[in-house]
Amino acid sequence: MAAAAKDLLRKPIAATIRLTVPAGAARPAPPVGPALGQYRLNLMTFCKDFNARTQKYKPDTPISVKITADKDNTFDFVVKSPPVSWYLKKAAGIELGSGRAGHLVAGTVTLKHVYEIGKVKGEDGGGKGVGLESLCRSVIGTARSMGIGVVKELD
């Protein structure tokens, strides 16, 4: 019976919007403006709240955000940590991954870097309940697909 009561209290959802926005730089211009404007959501409220929540990150860090728009023009959003590829590029000190992953190595990272990235992603909403070893294996797979080598220690 409690599940039926929860269904009655839940607001009808108009859309789920996923964006990648630089930390502290949400403005009512593209890509945020058109994405939220088509559902008639308050752009300035989102921008102020998003910028306040992402103050702890360095400026221009790409942050993933999932916005749930309700039919009554209200919204709720969840801020996630930066993507693994961004962390790997920063750790390797490169701008872009290899154009030919598996053939050319664009940079290298150590297992310590992989462990630290895995810990950060484990604290994120999607990584909860997943073991640290599994997260580290996923980070290593992402590194390989980008053409970044993983070594025990840098020489």
Kinemage of the C-alpha trace (Angstrom):
@kinemage 1
@onewidth
@group {chain A} dominant
@subgroup {mainchain}
@vectorlist {calphas} color= white
{ca met a 1} P 0.000 0.000 0.000
{ca ala a 2} L 2.902 2.357 0.721
{ca ala a 3} L 4.144 1.990 -2.868
{ca ala a 4} L 0.760 3.109 -4.206
{ca ala a 5} L 0.846 6.194 -1.994
{ca lys a 6} L 4.330 7.077 -3.266
{ca asp a 7} L 3.120 6.861 -6.874
{ca leu a 8} L 0.365 9.370 -6.129
{ca leu a 9} L 2.818 11.817 -4.524
{ca arg a 10} L 5.347 11.621 -7.367
{ca lys a 11} L 5.257 14.535 -9.812
{ca pro a 12} L 4.795 13.747 -13.498
{ca ile a 13} L 8.131 14.097 -15.297
{ca ala a 14} L 8.297 16.037 -18.558
{ca ala a 15} L 11.898 15.165 -19.469
{ca thr a 16} L 15.321 14.112 -18.268
{ca ile a 17} L 18.090 16.334 -19.624
{ca arg a 18} L 21.792 15.446 -19.498
{ca leu a 19} L 24.366 18.159 -20.062
{ca thr a 20} L 28.087 18.684 -19.658
{ca val a 21} L 28.737 22.194 -18.388
{ca pro a 22} L 32.023 23.797 -17.267
{ca ala a 23} L 32.226 24.208 -13.487
{ca gly a 24} L 31.098 27.621 -12.308
{ca ala a 25} L 30.332 28.748 -15.852
{ca ala a 26} L 26.652 27.965 -16.341
{ca arg a 27} L 25.007 30.803 -18.287
{ca pro a 28} L 21.630 31.072 -20.001
{ca ala a 29} L 23.436 30.809 -23.341
{ca pro a 30} L 23.945 27.580 -25.318
{ca pro a 31} L 24.095 24.723 -24.373
{ca val a 32} L 22.134 25.414 -21.156
{ca gly a 33} L 19.624 27.954 -22.492
{ca pro a 34} L 18.093 25.992 -25.374
{ca ala a 35} L 18.078 22.711 -23.432
{ca leu a 36} L 16.166 24.136 -20.472
{ca gly a 37} L 14.185 26.755 -22.388
{ca gln a 38} L 12.242 24.228 -24.439
{ca tyr a 39} L 10.769 22.870 -21.184
{ca arg a 40} L 10.112 26.394 -19.852
{ca leu a 41} L 12.424 25.993 -16.870
{ca asn a 42} L 13.866 28.955 -14.987
{ca leu a 43} L 17.339 29.391 -16.488
{ca met a 44} L 18.710 31.833 -13.935
{ca thr a 45} L 17.732 29.636 -10.988
{ca phe a 46} L 19.532 26.674 -12.533
{ca cys a 47} L 22.621 28.737 -13.367
{ca lys a 48} L 22.904 30.184 -9.844
{ca asp a 49} L 22.352 26.813 -8.136
{ca phe a 50} L 24.741 24.968 -10.477
{ca asn a 51} L 27.491 27.563 -10.081
{ca ala a 52} L 27.087 27.455 -6.285
{ca arg a 53} L 27.331 23.643 -6.216
{ca thr a 54} L 30.416 23.542 -8.458
{ca gln a 55} L 32.515 26.139 -6.650
{ca lys a 56} L 34.823 23.437 -5.249
{ca tyr a 57} L 36.011 22.496 -8.755
{ca lys a 58} L 38.548 24.444 -10.783
{ca pro a 59} L 36.998 26.705 -13.442
{ca asp a 60} L 36.372 25.090 -16.837
{ca thr a 61} L 36.283 21.554 -15.384
{ca pro a 62} L 33.623 19.674 -17.382
{ca ile a 63} L 30.840 18.610 -15.017
{ca ser a 64} L 28.049 16.206 -15.952
{ca val a 65} L 24.600 17.219 -14.736
{ca lys a 66} L 21.312 15.312 -14.927
{ca ile a 67} L 18.235 17.563 -14.825
{ca thr a 68} L 14.771 16.159 -14.175
{ca ala a 69} L 12.109 18.528 -15.509
{ca asp a 70} L 8.609 18.191 -14.059
{ca lys a 71} L 5.407 19.041 -15.913
{ca asp a 72} L 4.711 21.983 -13.572
{ca asn a 73} L 7.913 23.735 -14.841
{ca thr a 74} L 9.969 22.882 -11.751
{ca phe a 75} L 13.180 20.911 -11.887
{ca asp a 76} L 15.701 19.009 -9.824
{ca phe a 77} L 19.288 18.269 -10.797
{ca val a 78} L 22.153 16.024 -9.769
{ca val a 79} L 25.767 17.132 -10.249
{ca lys a 80} L 28.261 14.368 -10.993
{ca ser a 81} L 32.054 14.371 -10.978
{ca pro a 82} L 34.067 15.047 -14.155
{ca pro a 83} L 34.413 12.210 -16.702
{ca val a 84} L 37.195 9.619 -16.345
{ca ser a 85} L 38.677 10.700 -19.690
{ca trp a 86} L 39.199 14.234 -18.349
{ca tyr a 87} L 40.997 12.913 -15.249
{ca leu a 88} L 43.191 10.656 -17.396
{ca lys a 89} L 44.172 13.481 -19.753
{ca lys a 90} L 45.092 15.688 -16.794
{ca ala a 91} L 47.121 12.902 -15.123
{ca ala a 92} L 48.962 12.098 -18.371
{ca gly a 93} L 49.514 15.794 -19.150
{ca ile a 94} L 48.033 15.620 -22.642
{ca glu a 95} L 45.326 17.565 -24.492
{ca leu a 96} L 43.956 14.734 -26.660
{ca gly a 97} L 44.094 10.957 -26.642
{ca ser a 98} L 45.769 8.960 -29.382
{ca gly a 99} L 44.154 8.930 -32.807
{ca arg a 100} L 45.234 5.302 -33.130
{ca ala a 101} L 44.675 3.729 -29.724
{ca gly a 102} L 46.569 0.461 -29.356
{ca his a 103} L 49.142 1.548 -31.950
{ca leu a 104} L 50.359 4.918 -30.706
{ca val a 105} L 50.755 5.844 -27.033
{ca ala a 106} L 49.707 9.427 -26.340
{ca gly a 107} L 50.888 9.458 -22.707
{ca thr a 108} L 51.281 7.332 -19.609
{ca val a 109} L 49.761 7.207 -16.135
{ca thr a 110} L 50.734 5.173 -13.087
{ca leu a 111} L 48.640 2.724 -11.107
{ca lys a 112} L 48.556 5.329 -8.335
{ca his a 113} L 46.786 7.732 -10.711
{ca val a 114} L 44.326 4.984 -11.654
{ca tyr a 115} L 43.661 4.245 -7.978
{ca glu a 116} L 43.002 7.914 -7.164
{ca ile a 117} L 40.645 8.308 -10.148
{ca gly a 118} L 38.831 5.134 -9.100
{ca lys a 119} L 38.385 6.488 -5.565
{ca val a 120} L 36.903 9.759 -6.859
{ca lys a 121} L 34.512 7.967 -9.212
{ca gly a 122} L 33.518 5.568 -6.407
{ca glu a 123} L 32.195 8.486 -4.378
{ca asp a 124} L 30.039 9.550 -7.331
{ca gly a 125} L 26.436 8.359 -7.571
{ca gly a 126} L 27.055 5.811 -10.338
{ca gly a 127} L 30.054 4.185 -8.642
{ca lys a 128} L 28.423 3.385 -5.324
{ca gly a 129} L 28.099 -0.311 -4.623
{ca val a 130} L 30.863 -1.169 -7.085
{ca gly a 131} L 34.191 -2.402 -5.742
{ca leu a 132} L 37.292 -0.256 -6.048
{ca glu a 133} L 39.059 -2.977 -8.030
{ca ser a 134} L 36.262 -3.001 -10.617
{ca leu a 135} L 36.353 0.782 -10.872
{ca cys a 136} L 40.137 0.712 -11.395
{ca arg a 137} L 39.767 -1.917 -14.127
{ca ser a 138} L 37.208 0.317 -15.817
{ca val a 139} L 39.612 3.290 -15.610
{ca ile a 140} L 42.398 1.166 -17.118
{ca gly a 141} L 40.063 0.145 -19.973
{ca thr a 142} L 39.208 3.788 -20.635
{ca ala a 143} L 42.922 4.653 -20.648
{ca arg a 144} L 43.662 1.915 -23.175
{ca ser a 145} L 40.843 3.064 -25.450
{ca met a 146} L 42.302 6.587 -25.372
{ca gly a 147} L 45.829 5.391 -26.177
{ca ile a 148} L 47.184 6.122 -22.692
{ca gly a 149} L 49.588 3.544 -21.288
{ca val a 150} L 49.312 2.357 -17.678
{ca val a 151} L 52.591 1.572 -15.902
{ca lys a 152} L 53.481 0.612 -12.325
{ca glu a 153} L 55.869 3.523 -11.825
{ca leu a 154} L 57.210 6.308 -14.001
{ca asp a 155} L 60.917 5.930 -14.785
